[in-house]
């Protein structure tokens, strides 16, 4: 200990500060004032720009091939190339299970693209749809697939009749329902993987956690038993009707149609539109930003981002008085600090999905794809 003290030469106070810094969770720094970075510049794309449909259910940045954004739309699977603005489209004519694509996942090792459709789970490899799994030719629990996620060598699919797990190495399938996991309802709506676990958002069944190494399930439910209100603040999951889980940097973001819950695996905290910067309690989706403790929350009235550690928000809404214009609000906890107008904004206020690439954000809405840039837009897209 004496040698350590002499080496650092800063006294016990400096040594203590160093130890605390090493013990703190590592995550990307936000703004100096604690607010999430503000995106001032937005451009949007629609069917007239080459998208197969304006209804964009899912956005997934390709982790293998830079400059590709995969989109799940009502008109098929699309790959948007950011370099030249071109769009590749995969439809049932190319072997896709169904034109409605609810979720997309890219295998970070093989580069294969998995599309959750209303007609099965489709796999794209080498630029072609090479197979579509259905309940008739595989262990897929149901052909209506809401979500897909890759966890190691396994591909997980959330369906209306349970969750299926496909081992890409052995070809084996497992099906999880209320018979073999703690599920009040087999309607599984969304998935997330991280920290050695897979999280399932079950409609009316809260969040179900599967520990991969231990082969063990547990569930998180709203403990107060009240359907319409949060009876006891921060007592657990805000509601059992969940729409998405997202795990990032030790935080589980759980979205519902009645508010937001965040769990640090010691305590729960709930956020609502009446006591925070959350745009609306009706939340379609949420995703933790990689390498940070910020969560991006997609609602029916706009997009909100929370810095969990500072409790500061940035919320993006449409300006009702200016078509195509936006409003950016900053909130400190439940207090609105300021609001300002921006020339560009989201394509639509009903926000369905979000992902991140190169410092930019890509947002799927019910009427168009929006691209939030840290720098001024190029002017290619509208």
Buried (B, 14 or more C-beta within 10 A) or exposed (E): EEEEEEEEEEEEEEBEEEEEEEEEEEBEEBBEEEBBBBBBBBBBBBBEBBBBBBBBBBBBBBBEEEEBBBBBBBBBBBBBEBEEEEBBBBBBEBBBBBBBBBBBBBBEEEBBBBBBBBBBBBBBBEEEBEBBBBBEEBBBBBBBBBBBBBBBEBBBBBBBBBBBBBBBEEEEBBBBBEEEBBBBBBBBBBBBBBBEBBBBBBBBBBBBBBEBEEEEBEBBBBEBEEEEEBEEEEBBBBBBBBBBBBBBBBBBBBBBBBBBBBBBEEEBBBBBBEEBBBBBBBBBBBBBBBEBBBBBBBBBBBBBBBBBBBBBBBBBBBBEEEEBBBBBBBBBBBEEBEEEEBEBBBBBBBBBBBBBBEEBBBBBBBBBBBBBBEEEBEEEBB
